């Protein structure tokens, strides 16, 4: 998704206020270095005002030593000018030194905060945002902010003070000429106001387009095998070229706006200087003005050319910084996953039966967390009949299954009337999961089977809270997962996804990512053995071998085995596996299953399965259909009693019964 579609541009009438308020949001980052930045601004003001002393020295030289034909006075004046020039250069160098280190630190802090915040944002946020947009905010936008703090922020003040002091000097020397030079002030201010309104819109559009272009480049690099494999390099190049042309057009629009304001703020002051020169020359000819005063006046006017000419450039950089700030805080303002447990919901069968749970999820979550945290959820089961100790028959109604499990205790992993709808899904669409009731007893492994698109992966993502349930609740050993910090939850639950993701790190580092920091070589070797990933020891540097970006230097089966090793290395209390063996050949799969059975005997596991061989790893099987659990039993029971399950398994190889 391109966030440029989601961003609402501020109304033109409020743009000035929003620009200032956007830039003011940088204050928490700037505050620690404010002393050095203020010192740099003072030094720059002194340096700029030092340059305004030079015209006064010229006036003294023309009206004094030059008029009096005094060579010694001329040499003395030249020495003064040299010293003033050196002082100005040294002061500007000092200003640069004062701001370089602290602003590099500000940029580093902002980038670190952005990265830290991105790690804490929910999966739903990353599903909506294009990665290129996030990358451009962490690179290009932060570079613009550093440049703004280093130059425009200081020189908007410095040039403003310089222009004010210079105008006062000129008015003091000859007020009539000073009024001539002030004539363009009002037209220039009007042009600057119009420019600011228009440039801010174009600058925002350009920065969003940079994010879109970054996304295309990133996807093309990561998907280079697909592009080459299907011969799509021309179509990808065409898409890139179209985005590049669009960005080029936007940049040209920025250039046209900048050229227009420069044309005005350069031409009008030049015309005013020309008029002042003619008027001043006439006054010198009439002996109403000394030649030295005219030289000093014109020198001061020329010294103010850069502060005036730079207005457009500084305004442009300020607008780009304002939009960069907005884009940065669009991400930072997104609500992160809280490390503190929220108020937990208490499951209500009445609300389930009435169908109101979907619309009253927030109300359900406002119930007391104490009863949930201690497993005393009698209120949630008050409407249920007491079940017998006899295990339910395969295909029995899920609510009856839940009642039977209640009698057996609340240990293990349990789904209580869970509903889930993606946050950005239209309100009139049915939920992905609808009143899911399922109990995986402590120490038991449960296979989750269903047709493609029935929500199996979504259900597994709810356990480590990669997504939040819309209503209902999930408990681990009777404790609501929303009643525990996410850090604690994710130390109890280990996951392995169907699409294994590896990082640009060593094999060992990738696997040990699933364990506590205290895990060592013994834990690594055990996990690799369970996943039949002993090939890691035969790599060039063994487990220290770098696997490359996304692990693409390895085969799909090797990546999947390493992902499985990462899931089991920490000896998790609960294990969630999303079709973990799909990329393995028959013989490797059999070896992994044999080793995995020993791990499953020591944990509570939920396994998404598509093949009978994987199903047989589990003690029981749950069938997910239409967003609900429609049958629970052993593999052989469901084959005999459930036609849908038998159909799902019929396409696979025959299994010994």
C-alpha positions in Angstrom: 0.0 0.0 0.0 1.3 3.4 -0.9 0.8 5.7 2.0 0.5 8.6 -0.3 -3.1 7.4 -0.9 -3.8 7.4 2.8 -2.3 10.8 3.7 -4.6 13.7 3.9 -3.1 17.0 2.9 -3.8 19.8 5.3 -6.1 22.5 4.0 -4.3 25.4 2.4 -5.5 27.8 5.0 -3.9 25.9 7.9 -0.7 24.9 6.2 1.5 27.6 7.9 0.4 26.5 11.3 0.8 22.8 10.5 4.3 23.4 9.2 5.4 25.1 12.4 3.6 22.5 14.6 5.2 19.6 12.6 8.7 21.1 13.0 8.1 21.7 16.7 7.6 17.9 17.2 11.4 17.7 16.7 12.0 19.5 19.9 12.3 16.4 22.2 15.2 15.3 20.0 16.8 18.7 19.7 16.4 19.6 23.4 19.5 17.7 24.6 21.7 19.6 22.1 20.0 22.9 22.3 22.9 24.6 23.9 25.3 23.8 21.1 22.7 24.7 18.5 22.0 28.0 20.1 25.7 28.7 20.4 26.1 27.9 16.8 23.3 30.3 15.9 24.9 33.1 18.0 28.3 32.5 16.3 26.7 32.6 12.9 24.9 35.9 13.7 28.2 37.4 14.9 29.9 36.1 11.8 27.2 37.6 9.5 27.2 40.9 11.3 31.0 41.0 11.1 30.6 41.0 7.3 28.3 44.1 7.6 31.2 46.0 9.3 33.2 45.7 6.0 31.1 48.4 4.2 31.7 50.8 7.2 35.4 50.3 6.8 35.1 51.0 3.1 33.3 54.2 3.9 36.1 55.3 6.2 38.7 54.4 3.6 36.9 56.3 0.7 36.1 59.4 2.8 39.4 59.3 4.6 42.7 57.9 3.3 41.5 57.7 -0.4 40.2 61.3 -0.4 43.2 62.5 1.5 45.7 60.5 -0.7 47.0 58.7 2.4 48.7 55.4 1.3 49.3 54.4 4.9 45.7 54.8 5.8 44.7 52.7 2.7 47.1 49.9 3.8 45.6 50.1 7.3 42.1 49.8 5.9 43.1 46.8 3.8 44.5 45.2 7.0 41.2 45.8 8.7 39.3 44.2 5.8 41.6 41.2 5.9 41.2 40.7 9.6 37.4 41.0 9.3 37.4 38.4 6.5 39.5 36.0 8.5 37.3 36.5 11.5 34.1 35.9 9.5 35.6 32.7 8.0 36.7 31.3 11.4 33.3 32.0 13.0 31.5 30.2 10.2 33.9 27.3 10.5 33.2 27.2 14.3 29.5 27.2 13.6 29.9 24.1 11.4 32.0 22.4 14.0 29.4 23.1 16.8 26.5 21.5 14.9 28.1 18.6 13.1 28.4 16.1 16.0 25.2 16.8 17.9 23.0 16.7 14.7 24.6 13.4 13.6 23.6 12.2 17.1 20.0 13.5 16.6 19.7 11.7 13.3 21.0 8.5 14.9 18.6 8.7 17.8 15.6 9.3 15.5 16.6 6.4 13.3 17.1 4.1 16.3 13.7 5.2 17.7 12.0 4.5 14.4 13.6 1.1 14.1 12.7 0.2 17.7 9.1 1.4 17.1 8.8 -0.6 13.9 9.7 -3.7 15.9 6.9 -3.0 18.3 4.2 -2.3 15.8 1.6 -5.0 15.2 1.8 -7.3 12.2 -1.4 -5.7 10.9 0.5 -2.4 10.5 3.3 -4.0 8.4 0.6 -5.8 6.3 -0.7 -2.4 5.3 2.5 -0.4 4.8 4.8 -0.9 1.8 8.4 -1.6 3.0 9.8 1.0 0.6 7.7 3.7 2.4 9.2 2.7 5.7 12.7 2.6 4.3 12.4 6.1 2.8 11.3 7.5 6.2 14.3 5.9 7.9 16.8 7.1 5.3 15.9 10.0 3.0 13.5 11.8 5.4 15.9 11.7 8.3 18.7 13.0 6.1 16.4 15.9 5.1 15.7 16.6 8.8 19.4 16.6 9.7 20.1 19.0 6.8 17.3 21.3 8.0 18.6 21.4 11.6 22.1 22.0 10.4 21.5 24.8 7.9 18.0 26.3 7.3 17.0 26.3 11.0 20.0 28.4 11.8 20.1 30.6 8.8 16.5 31.5 8.8 17.4 33.2 12.1 20.8 34.4 11.0 19.6 35.8 7.7 16.6 37.5 9.3 18.9 39.2 11.9 21.4 40.1 9.1 18.7 41.7 6.9 17.3 43.6 9.9 20.7 44.9 11.0 21.7 45.7 7.4 18.5 47.7 6.7 19.0 49.7 9.9 22.6 50.5 8.8 21.4 51.6 5.4 18.6 53.7 6.8 21.1 55.3 9.2 23.4 56.2 6.3 20.8 57.6 3.9 17.1 57.0 4.7 15.8 57.9 1.3 18.0 55.2 -0.4 17.0 52.8 2.3 13.3 53.3 1.6 14.0 52.6 -2.1 15.6 49.2 -1.2 12.6 48.4 1.1 10.1 48.8 -1.7 10.3 45.2 -2.9 9.8 43.8 0.7 6.0 43.5 0.4 5.9 41.8 -3.0 8.6 39.4 -1.9 6.7 38.4 1.2 3.5 37.7 -0.8 5.4 35.6 -3.3 7.0 33.6 -0.4 3.6 33.0 1.2 2.2 31.6 -2.1 5.4 29.6 -2.7 5.2 28.0 0.7 1.6 26.9 0.2 2.3 25.3 -3.2 5.7 23.9 -2.5 4.6 22.0 0.6 2.1 19.9 -1.5 4.6 19.1 -4.2 7.3 18.3 -1.7 5.0 15.8 0.1 4.1 14.2 -3.2 7.7 13.8 -4.2 8.7 12.2 -0.9 5.8 9.7 -1.1 6.8 8.8 -4.7 10.4 8.2 -3.5 8.9 5.7 -1.1 7.0 4.0 -3.9 10.1 3.8 -6.0 12.1 2.4 -3.2 9.4 -0.3 -2.8 9.7 -1.3 -6.4 13.5 -1.5 -6.2 13.4 -3.6 -3.1 10.8 -6.0 -4.4 12.7 -6.4 -7.7 15.9 -7.2 -5.8 14.2 -9.7 -3.5 12.2 -11.2 -6.3 15.0 -11.3 -8.9 14.7 -15.1 -9.3 11.0 -14.8 -10.2 11.7 -11.9 -12.6 14.4 -13.8 -14.3 12.6 -17.1 -14.2 9.6 -15.7 -16.0 11.5 -13.3 -18.2 9.7 -10.3 -16.7 12.6 -8.0 -16.6 11.2 -5.8 -19.3 7.8 -5.3 -17.6 9.6 -4.6 -14.3 11.8 -2.1 -16.0 8.8 -0.5 -17.6 7.1 -0.2 -14.2 10.2 1.3 -12.7 10.6 3.7 -15.6 7.0 4.9 -15.2 7.5 5.6 -11.5 10.8 7.3 -12.3 9.1 9.5 -14.8 6.4 10.4 -12.4 8.9 11.3 -9.8 10.9 13.2 -12.4 7.8 15.2 -13.2 7.2 16.0 -9.6 10.8 17.1 -9.1 10.6 19.3 -12.1 7.4 20.9 -10.6 9.5 21.6 -7.5 12.2 23.1 -9.6 9.7 25.3 -11.5 8.3 26.6 -8.2 11.8 27.2 -6.8 12.9 29.0 -10.1 9.8 31.2 -9.9 10.5 32.4 -6.4 14.1 32.9 -7.1 13.3 34.9 -10.2 11.2 37.3 -8.0 13.4 37.5 -4.9 16.5 38.1 -7.1 15.0 40.4 -9.7 13.1 42.8 -7.5 16.0 43.5 -5.1 18.4 43.9 -8.1 16.0 46.5 -9.5 15.9 48.3 -6.2 19.7 48.3 -6.0 19.9 49.8 -9.5 17.4 52.5 -8.6 19.3 53.3 -5.4 22.5 53.5 -7.4 21.1 56.0 -9.8 19.5 58.1 -7.0 22.7 57.9 -4.9 24.9 58.9 -7.8 22.7 61.9 -8.4 23.0 62.9 -4.8 26.8 62.5 -4.8 26.9 64.7 -7.9 24.8 67.4 -6.1 27.1 67.1 -3.1 24.2 65.9 -0.9 25.9 62.6 -0.3 29.5 61.6 0.2 31.1 59.1 -2.1 32.1 57.0 0.9 28.6 56.8 2.1 27.3 55.7 -1.3 30.0 53.0 -1.4 29.2 51.8 2.1 25.5 51.9 1.3 25.8 49.9 -1.9 28.3 47.5 -0.3 25.8 46.8 2.5 23.1 46.2 0.0 25.3 43.8 -1.9 26.2 42.1 1.3 22.4 41.5 1.9 22.0 39.8 -1.5 22.8 36.3 -0.2 20.5 36.5 2.8 17.7 37.7 0.6 18.4 35.4 -2.3 18.5 32.4 0.0 15.0 32.9 1.2 13.5 30.6 -1.5 16.1 27.9 -0.9 15.7 28.0 2.9 11.9 27.9 2.6 12.1 25.0 0.2 14.3 23.0 2.6 12.0 23.9 5.5 8.9 22.7 3.7 10.7 19.4 2.8 11.7 19.1 6.4 8.2 19.7 7.6 6.8 17.0 5.3 9.6 14.7 6.3 8.7 15.3 9.9 5.0 14.5 9.2 6.0 11.3 7.4 8.3 10.3 10.3 5.7 10.8 12.9 3.0 9.1 10.9 4.9 5.9 11.7 5.9 6.9 15.3 2.2 7.8 16.1 1.0 4.3 15.1 0.0 2.5 18.2 2.6 -0.1 19.2 2.0 -3.4 20.9 1.9 -2.6 24.6 4.3 -4.4 26.8 1.8 -4.2 29.7 -1.1 -6.6 29.7 -4.4 -4.9 28.8 -7.7 -5.6 30.5 -8.7 -9.1 29.6 -12.0 -10.2 28.2 -14.2 -12.7 30.0 -15.8 -15.1 27.6 -19.6 -14.9 27.6 -21.7 -17.6 26.0 -24.7 -15.4 26.1 -22.9 -12.8 23.9 -21.7 -15.6 21.6 -25.2 -17.0 21.2 -26.7 -13.6 20.5 -24.0 -12.8 17.9 -23.2 -9.6 19.7 -19.6 -10.5 20.6 -18.3 -9.1 17.3 -19.7 -5.7 18.0 -18.9 -5.6 21.7 -15.3 -6.9 21.8 -14.2 -3.7 23.6 -16.8 -4.2 26.3 -15.8 -7.8 26.8 -12.2 -6.7 27.3 -13.1 -4.3 30.1 -13.9 -7.2 32.5 -11.5 -7.8 35.4 -8.2 -9.4 34.5 -7.8 -11.0 38.0 -10.2 -13.8 37.5 -8.8 -14.5 34.1 -5.2 -14.5 35.2 -5.9 -17.0 37.9 -7.9 -19.3 35.7 -11.1 -18.8 37.7 -13.3 -18.2 34.7 -16.4 -19.9 36.1 -18.5 -17.0 34.8 -17.5 -17.8 31.2 -18.6 -21.4 31.5 -21.7 -20.8 33.7 -24.0 -21.5 30.8 -22.4 -24.9 29.9 -23.5 -28.3 31.1 -21.1 -30.4 33.1 -19.5 -32.9 30.8 -18.7 -36.5 31.5 -15.1 -37.8 31.6 -15.7 -39.8 28.5 -13.9 -38.5 25.5 -16.3 -37.2 22.8 -16.9 -39.0 19.6 -15.3 -37.7 16.4 -17.4 -35.2 14.6 -19.3 -34.2 17.8 -20.5 -30.7 18.2 -17.6 -28.4 19.1 -19.5 -26.8 22.0 -20.1 -30.2 23.5 -16.4 -30.9 23.0 -15.5 -27.7 24.9 -17.8 -28.7 27.7 -16.1 -32.1 28.0 -12.7 -30.4 28.0 -13.8 -28.1 30.8 -14.4 -31.0 33.0 -10.9 -32.2 32.3 -9.4 -28.9 33.4 -8.2 -25.8 31.7 -4.5 -26.8 31.2 -2.9 -26.5 27.8 -3.9 -24.2 24.9 -7.6 -23.3 24.7 -9.6 -21.1 22.3 -12.8 -19.8 23.9 -15.4 -18.6 21.4 -12.7 -16.9 19.3 -13.8 -14.6 16.5 -11.4 -12.7 14.2 -11.8 -10.2 11.5 -8.9 -8.3 9.9 -8.9 -4.6 11.1 -9.1 -3.2 7.6 -11.7 -5.6 6.4 -15.1 -4.1 5.3 -17.7 -4.2 8.1 -20.1 -6.3 6.0 -17.7 -9.2 5.3 -17.9 -12.3 7.5 -15.2 -12.9 10.0 -12.2 -15.1 9.1 -12.8 -17.1 12.3 -16.2 -17.4 13.9 -16.7 -18.7 17.5 -13.8 -21.1 17.5 -13.8 -23.4 20.5 -10.9 -25.8 20.8 -8.9 -27.3 23.6 -5.4 -28.8 23.2 -4.7 -30.5 26.5 -1.5 -30.1 28.3 1.2 -32.3 26.7 -1.0 -33.0 23.7 -0.4 -32.3 20.1 -3.3 -31.2 17.9 -3.2 -31.2 14.1 -5.3 -28.4 12.4 -6.7 -29.4 9.0 -8.8 -27.5 6.6 -9.2 -26.4 3.0 -7.0 -23.6 1.6 -8.2 -20.2 2.8 -10.2 -21.4 5.8 -8.0 -19.4 8.3 -5.6 -22.0 9.7 -2.5 -19.7 9.5 -4.6 -16.9 11.0 -5.6 -19.1 13.9 -2.0 -20.0 14.6 -1.0 -16.3 14.5 -3.5 -15.5 17.3 -1.6 -17.6 19.8 1.6 -15.4 20.0 -0.6 -12.4 19.5 0.7 -11.5 16.1 -2.9 -10.5 15.6 -5.5 -9.7 18.3 -8.7 -11.6 18.6 -11.8 -9.6 17.7 -13.7 -11.3 20.5 -13.4 -14.3 22.7 -10.2 -15.3 24.3 -7.2 -17.7 24.2 -5.7 -19.2 27.4 -2.5 -21.0 28.2 -2.8 -23.2 31.2 -5.9 -21.3 32.1 -4.3 -17.8 31.9 -5.6 -15.4 29.3 -2.8 -14.5 26.8 -3.9 -10.8 27.0 -3.3 -10.9 30.7 0.4 -11.5 30.3 3.1 -9.2 28.7 3.9 -10.1 25.1 7.5 -10.7 26.1 6.5 -13.4 28.5 3.9 -14.9 26.1 6.5 -15.2 23.4 8.9 -16.9 25.6 6.3 -19.6 26.3 5.1 -20.0 22.7 7.5 -20.9 19.8 6.4 -20.6 16.2 7.6 -22.0 12.9 5.9 -20.6 9.8 5.3 -22.3 6.5 7.4 -19.6 4.7 10.7 -19.7 6.7 12.4 -16.4 7.1 16.2 -16.3 7.8 18.3 -13.2 8.4 21.7 -12.1 7.0 23.5 -13.8 9.9 25.2 -17.1 10.7 23.3 -20.4 10.8 23.8 -20.5 14.6 22.6 -17.0 15.2 19.4 -17.7 13.1 18.6 -20.8 15.1 19.5 -19.5 18.6 17.2 -16.5 17.9 14.4 -18.9 19.2 16.1 -19.4 22.6 17.1 -17.4 25.6 20.4 -15.6 25.6 21.9 -18.3 27.8 21.5 -21.0 25.1 24.7 -22.5 23.9 26.3 -25.0 21.5 24.6 -28.0 23.1 21.1 -26.5 22.6 22.0 -25.6 19.0 23.3 -29.1 18.2 20.1 -30.7 19.8 17.8 -28.4 17.8 19.7 -29.1 14.5 19.4 -32.8 15.2 15.7 -32.6 15.8 15.2 -30.7 12.6 17.5 -33.0 10.7 19.6 -30.0 9.9 23.0 -31.5 10.4 23.9 -30.2 7.0 24.8 -27.0 8.9 27.9 -28.6 10.2 29.2 -29.4 6.7 28.9 -25.8 5.5 32.2 -24.0 4.8 32.4 -22.4 8.3 30.0 -24.8 10.0 27.2 -23.1 12.0 29.2 -19.8 11.8 28.5 -19.7 8.0 26.6 -16.6 6.9 23.4 -17.7 5.1 22.9 -14.4 3.1 19.9 -12.2 2.8 16.7 -14.2 3.6 18.8 -17.4 3.5 18.5 -17.6 -0.3 21.9 -19.3 -0.4 20.2 -22.4 1.0 17.5 -24.6 -0.5 13.9 -24.3 0.6 14.1 -27.5 2.6 17.2 -26.4 4.3 15.6 -23.1 5.3 12.5 -24.8 6.6 14.6 -27.2 8.7 16.5 -24.3 10.2 13.3 -22.5 11.0 12.0 -25.7 12.7 15.3 -25.9 14.7 14.7 -22.3 15.7 11.3 -23.2 17.0 12.4 -26.1 19.2 15.8 -24.8 20.4 14.3 -23.1 23.4 12.3 -26.2 24.6 9.1 -24.2 24.5 6.1 -24.9 26.7 3.8 -24.4 23.7 4.7 -25.0 20.1 2.8 -23.7 17.0 3.9 -25.1 13.7 2.4 -23.9 10.4 2.9 -26.8 8.0 6.6 -27.1 9.0 7.6 -30.0 6.7 6.0 -28.9 3.4 9.3 -28.4 1.6 11.0 -31.6 2.6 11.5 -34.7 0.6 9.8 -38.0 1.7 12.9 -39.5 3.4 14.0 -36.3 5.2 10.4 -35.7 6.3 10.3 -39.2 7.8 13.5 -38.6 9.7 12.3 -35.2 11.0 9.0 -36.6 12.1 10.7 -39.4 14.1 12.9 -36.8 15.9 10.0 -34.3 16.2 7.8 -36.9 18.0 10.2 -36.8 20.9 9.9 -33.0 21.1 6.1 -33.1 20.9 6.0 -35.5 23.8 7.4 -32.8 26.0 5.3 -29.8 24.8 1.7 -28.7 23.9 1.6 -28.3 20.2 -0.8 -27.0 17.5 0.3 -28.1 14.0 -1.2 -26.9 10.8 -1.1 -30.0 8.5 -1.9 -30.7 4.9 -0.5 -34.2 4.5 -1.5 -37.3 6.4 2.1 -37.9 7.3 2.1 -34.7 9.2 -1.3 -35.3 10.7 0.0 -38.6 12.2 2.4 -36.6 14.3 -0.5 -35.4 16.4 -2.6 -37.1 19.1 -5.8 -35.6 17.7 -7.0 -33.7 14.7 -9.3 -30.6 14.5 -11.1 -29.8 11.2 -11.5 -26.1 10.5 -14.3 -25.3 8.1 -16.2 -22.1 7.5 -14.3 -20.3 10.2 -15.3 -22.8 12.8 -14.0 -26.1 14.3 -16.5 -28.6 13.0 -14.9 -31.9 14.1 -12.3 -33.1 16.5 -11.0 -36.7 16.8 -8.1 -38.9 15.7 -7.0 -39.2 12.1 -8.6 -42.6 11.6 -11.9 -41.6 13.4 -12.3 -38.6 11.2 -11.5 -40.6 8.1 -14.4 -42.9 8.9 -16.9 -40.4 10.2 -16.3 -37.0 8.4 -16.7 -36.8 4.6 -15.0 -33.4 4.4 -12.0 -34.6 6.2 -11.8 -37.7 4.1 -12.0 -35.6 1.0 -9.1 -33.4 2.2 -7.0 -36.4 2.9 -8.0 -38.3 -0.3 -5.5 -36.5 -2.5 -2.5 -37.6 -0.5 -0.7 -40.9 -0.5 -2.2 -43.9 1.2 -1.2 -44.3 4.9 -0.9 -47.5 6.8 -3.9 -47.9 9.0 
